[in-house]
Amino acid sequence: MSPHQNQFFDGRFNQQIKGNLLDTKYDVVVIGGGLAGLVSSFLLAKDGKSVVLVEKKKYPFHRVCGEYVSNETRNFLERHKLLPDDISLPEINRFQFTDTHGKAAVIKLDLGGFGISRYLLDNWIYKRCLEVGVSVLQSTQVESIDFDPETDCFFSTLSNHDILNSTYVIGAFGKRSKLDKVLNRDFIKKRSPYLGVKYHVKTDLPLDLVSLHNFHGGYCGANAVEEGRFNLCYLGSRDQLRAAGNIPEMEEKFLFKNPVLKEIFQTAEFLFDKPEVINEINFDPKAPVENHMLMAGDSAGLITPLCGNGMAIAIQSGKLAAEAILAGGQREKIESTYANQWSGLFKGRLKLGRTVQKLFGSPKASSFTRALIHNVPFAADQIIRNTHGQPF
């Protein structure tokens, strides 16, 4: 692939783009190598499309994520051999909720799910992508994305100044990215108070249980993943961190007010040298299509982590984006098909998640929710059903 100098004028952004335009024109550039990006890349390449996946990190690596996967994804993942077949994964079929005082309620999960780390799952699907011919650029970032209406194609400028030319772009670059600012997306204009923190630990908790523990201003999820490890991932606030000074002090000052969390944190063996942290987590609505790009996974909309369904939505949205492109037709038809399917499957679930989140993170609301789960399990079951989808 020999690069040559190229520049062109894009009317939409009214700016000149300069860089090394690579000779190869791809069918699809996928930006972001999380679950949505990996799944869409795999399906497109498996069907014969030329695909390049751009990921800013290098596999394998950890991500801030709850690491509980709803069984709605299992048939799809197993059909395409996208689940590791050489390791036992914990089956999860119960949900535990504790209020800020540590009082608990437990219900059975109808559909259930399994635990798996992103470190393992993403790396496995990445290898499957290589097997079907996906070109993967690791440790590389996309600095800008421009659609040229005259040529009806995209030009994606990389951090090394190379420019990728493609017919389509799938944006799967996660919860928050510099690209969101470049694209001037509405949600990025507002500050978000939330931050996410994740650990892997060794501890003595039930393998079949996913739990959600409230503390003032946030909540912490826990569930088993592979090899006897447990994922601890919590949503806190920037103000709490500022008040405490650092993450360990924040945990002691706020999380430890819930005695269940205090016991877990004080008795567990922590396996990371330091936690994985992400700032400015924003749950505001996003558009599934932006400047002709199909947005997938968290780039299209982030479900509140208390719903425990972010990984399933990422997987299915990546599938929908790939299928919309593979179905063919005019660009407008592809975009409308994807937007309509995405909205039909996910828009209501994300909205419900934002509403349900108001029942968490405070003494009164969490106590009310615990009592509701304990005394009216049918209501809790309906919430879970409506924030999850059907097997696909």
HUSUL-V950714 format. One record per run of one state. SS is the DSSP state (helix for helix, strand for strand, loop for the rest). FROM is the first residue (numbers start at 0). TO is the last residue. If there is no record, write none. Layout:
SS & FROM & TO
SS & FROM & TO
//
This chain:
loop & 0 & 2
strand & 3 & 9
loop & 10 & 13
strand & 14 & 30
loop & 31 & 33
helix & 34 & 45
loop & 46 & 49
strand & 50 & 53
loop & 54 & 66
strand & 67 & 69
helix & 70 & 78
loop & 79 & 89
strand & 90 & 97
loop & 98 & 102
strand & 103 & 114
loop & 115 & 116
helix & 117 & 130
loop & 131 & 133
strand & 134 & 136
loop & 137 & 140
strand & 141 & 147
loop & 148 & 151
strand & 152 & 157
loop & 158 & 160
strand & 161 & 170
loop & 171 & 176
helix & 177 & 181
loop & 182 & 184
helix & 185 & 188
loop & 189 & 192
strand & 193 & 201
loop & 202 & 207
strand & 208 & 214
loop & 215 & 216
strand & 217 & 223
loop & 224 & 224
helix & 225 & 227
loop & 228 & 228
strand & 229 & 236
helix & 237 & 243
loop & 244 & 245
helix & 246 & 252
loop & 253 & 253
helix & 254 & 256
loop & 257 & 257
helix & 258 & 266
loop & 267 & 267
strand & 268 & 269
loop & 270 & 274
strand & 275 & 280
loop & 281 & 287
strand & 288 & 289
loop & 290 & 291
strand & 292 & 294
loop & 295 & 295
helix & 296 & 298
loop & 299 & 303
helix & 304 & 306
loop & 307 & 308
helix & 309 & 326
loop & 327 & 329
helix & 330 & 358
loop & 359 & 361
helix & 362 & 374
loop & 375 & 375
helix & 376 & 386
loop & 387 & 391
//
